[in-house]
C-alpha cells in the first residue's frame, strides 16, 4: 500500500512542460500501475494536442494577417491635362508649389491694357480638358492686389479645342503693360456634373423658403 501511495503522488505532479526527460519522452514513474500510466499518458497527450491546435490557429492568423499586408494597393490614376503649343511664344502651364490648385497661364504677346479697359490676351495654347472637368480661368492674386487686374468670362469647356484667350480687366486708371511670358492668370481644373433637366409642376418647400438677398444678415 505504501508503494502505491508514493506512485500516485509522483503522477499528480507530471506536467507537459516539466514532466519530460531531455530526450523528449514523458517522465512516468516506473512504479506506477499500468492503468495509472495509461491514464497519465492519455491526459498528457490530450494536453499536447490542445497546445498544438492553438499554435496552429495562431499560425494561420499570422499568415492571414501577413497576406493582407502584402496585398498591393491600387494606384490612383491621375487625370491628364494635354497641352498643345500653338504659338512660338507659348509656355506650358505649371503649378508653382506642390499644393497649388492653379496652373499659371502665360501671355504669348506684348500688349497694353488701358485704364478701366478690358482686353483679350492670347496664351498660344490649345488644351484638351479631361472628360468630366472644365477649366476655370481665375485671376492671379498678385496682379489683382498690386495692379488691379481681374479676369472675366473664365470657363473653358472640355469640348473646346481652340486657342485659349484670357479676358483681362484693368480696374485702375493707369495702363498696364504685359510682356511675352508674363503670368497673367491661372487655370483651375474643376469637376462638374451634367444632370438631366426635368420640368416640374411645383418646388418642394424648405425652411428658408423664398428669403433671398440679405435674408441672413450682412
C-alpha positions in Angstrom: 0.0 0.0 0.0 2.9 2.4 0.8 4.4 1.8 -2.6 1.1 2.6 -4.4 0.6 5.8 -2.4 4.1 7.0 -3.4 3.5 6.2 -7.0 0.2 8.2 -7.0 1.9 11.2 -5.5 4.5 11.2 -8.3 1.8 11.0 -11.0 0.0 14.1 -9.9 3.0 16.4 -10.5 3.5 15.4 -14.1 3.0 18.4 -16.5 3.5 18.7 -20.2 6.1 21.4 -19.7 8.2 19.9 -16.9 7.3 16.2 -17.0 9.6 15.2 -19.8 13.2 14.0 -20.0 15.9 15.6 -22.1 15.3 13.1 -24.9 11.7 14.3 -25.3 9.9 11.3 -23.8 7.4 11.5 -21.0 8.6 11.0 -17.4 6.2 8.5 -15.9 7.3 6.8 -12.6 8.3 3.1 -13.2 6.4 2.0 -10.0 3.0 3.3 -11.2 0.4 0.7 -12.1 -0.4 0.0 -15.8 -3.8 1.7 -15.5 -2.3 4.8 -13.9 0.4 5.0 -16.6 -2.2 4.8 -19.3 -4.3 7.5 -17.6 -1.3 9.8 -17.3 -0.3 9.2 -20.9 -3.8 9.9 -22.2 -4.1 13.1 -20.1 -0.7 14.5 -21.2 -1.2 13.5 -24.9 -4.6 15.4 -24.8 -2.9 18.5 -23.4 -0.2 18.4 -26.0 -2.8 18.0 -28.8 -4.7 21.1 -27.4 -1.5 23.1 -27.3 -0.6 22.1 -30.9 -4.1 23.1 -32.0 -3.8 26.6 -30.5 -0.3 27.0 -32.1 -1.7 26.0 -35.5 -4.6 28.5 -35.1 -2.2 31.3 -34.2 0.0 30.4 -37.2 -3.0 30.7 -39.5 -3.9 34.1 -38.1 -0.4 35.4 -38.5 -0.3 34.1 -42.1 -3.6 35.7 -42.9 -2.5 39.0 -41.4 0.8 38.9 -43.3 -1.1 38.1 -46.5 -3.4 41.0 -46.1 -0.4 43.4 -45.6 1.2 42.1 -48.7 -1.8 42.9 -50.9 -0.7 45.6 -53.3 -2.5 48.9 -53.0 -4.4 50.2 -56.1 -2.6 53.2 -57.6 -4.8 56.3 -58.0 -4.9 57.2 -61.7 -4.2 60.9 -62.1 -6.1 63.0 -64.6 -4.1 64.2 -67.6 -4.3 67.7 -69.0 -3.0 67.7 -72.6 -1.4 70.9 -73.9 -0.7 71.9 -77.5 1.7 74.7 -78.0 0.2 76.6 -80.9 2.5 79.6 -80.8 6.2 80.1 -80.8 5.9 82.2 -77.6 3.5 79.7 -75.9 4.6 78.3 -72.5 3.4 75.1 -70.8 1.1 75.9 -67.8 2.8 75.0 -64.5 2.0 74.9 -60.8 4.4 76.9 -58.6 4.0 74.7 -55.4 3.1 71.1 -54.6 -0.2 72.2 -53.1 -1.1 74.9 -55.7 -4.6 74.4 -57.3 -3.9 76.6 -60.3 -1.7 76.3 -63.4 -0.1 79.6 -64.3 -1.1 80.9 -67.8 1.4 83.0 -69.7 0.9 85.7 -72.3 2.1 84.9 -75.8 2.1 88.5 -76.9 3.0 92.0 -75.8 0.0 94.2 -75.1 -1.1 97.2 -73.1 -4.4 97.4 -71.3 -5.6 101.0 -70.9 -7.0 102.1 -67.6 -10.6 100.9 -66.9 -10.5 98.8 -70.0 -10.5 95.1 -70.9 -8.6 93.1 -73.5 -8.3 89.6 -74.8 -4.8 88.2 -74.2 -3.6 85.2 -76.2 -1.8 82.3 -74.4 -0.9 80.5 -77.6 -2.3 77.3 -76.1 -4.8 74.7 -77.1 -6.0 72.4 -74.3 -7.7 69.1 -74.0 -9.6 69.4 -70.8 -10.2 65.9 -69.2 -13.7 64.5 -69.5 -15.9 65.3 -66.5 -14.0 68.6 -65.9 -14.0 72.1 -67.1 -11.2 74.7 -66.9 -11.8 77.8 -64.8 -9.6 80.8 -65.6 -9.0 82.7 -62.4 -7.1 85.9 -61.6 -3.7 85.8 -60.0 -3.7 87.3 -56.5 -0.5 89.3 -57.1 -1.8 91.1 -60.2 -5.2 91.7 -58.5 -3.7 93.3 -55.4 -0.8 95.2 -56.9 -2.1 96.2 -60.3 -5.9 95.9 -60.2 -6.0 93.2 -62.9 -9.1 91.0 -62.9 -10.3 88.2 -65.1 -13.7 87.8 -66.8 -15.6 85.1 -68.7 -13.3 82.3 -67.4 -14.9 79.0 -68.4 -13.2 76.5 -70.8 -15.5 73.6 -71.7 -14.0 70.1 -72.2 -15.1 70.1 -75.9 -13.5 73.4 -76.7 -10.2 72.9 -78.6 -9.4 76.4 -79.9 -6.8 78.9 -78.7 -7.2 79.8 -75.0 -7.5 83.6 -74.6 -7.9 85.4 -71.4 -10.2 88.4 -70.8 -8.2 90.7 -68.6 -9.8 93.7 -66.9 -7.8 96.7 -65.8 -9.7 98.3 -62.9 -7.2 101.1 -62.3 -6.7 104.5 -64.0 -3.2 103.7 -65.2 -2.4 101.5 -68.3 -0.9 98.0 -67.6 1.9 96.6 -69.7 2.1 92.9 -70.5 5.3 91.3 -71.8 5.9 88.0 -73.5 5.8 85.2 -71.0 4.2 87.2 -68.2 1.9 85.1 -65.9 -1.4 86.8 -66.4 -4.0 84.3 -64.9 -4.3 80.7 -63.6 -6.1 77.7 -64.9 -8.0 75.6 -62.3 -9.5 72.2 -63.3 -12.8 71.6 -61.6 -15.0 68.5 -61.8 -18.6 69.1 -63.0 -21.8 67.2 -63.2 -24.4 67.4 -66.1 -27.7 66.2 -64.6 -30.7 65.6 -66.8 -33.1 68.6 -66.9 -36.6 67.9 -65.7 -39.6 70.3 -65.7 -41.7 70.0 -62.5 -45.1 71.5 -61.5 -44.0 72.6 -58.1 -41.0 73.2 -55.9 -40.6 71.5 -52.5 -40.8 73.8 -49.5 -37.7 74.4 -47.3 -37.0 76.1 -44.0 -35.6 79.1 -45.8 -38.3 79.3 -48.4 -38.0 82.3 -50.8 -35.8 84.5 -48.5 -33.1 86.0 -50.7 -30.7 88.9 -50.7 -29.8 90.0 -47.2 -32.1 87.5 -45.5 -29.3 86.0 -43.4 -27.8 89.4 -42.4 -24.9 91.5 -43.7 
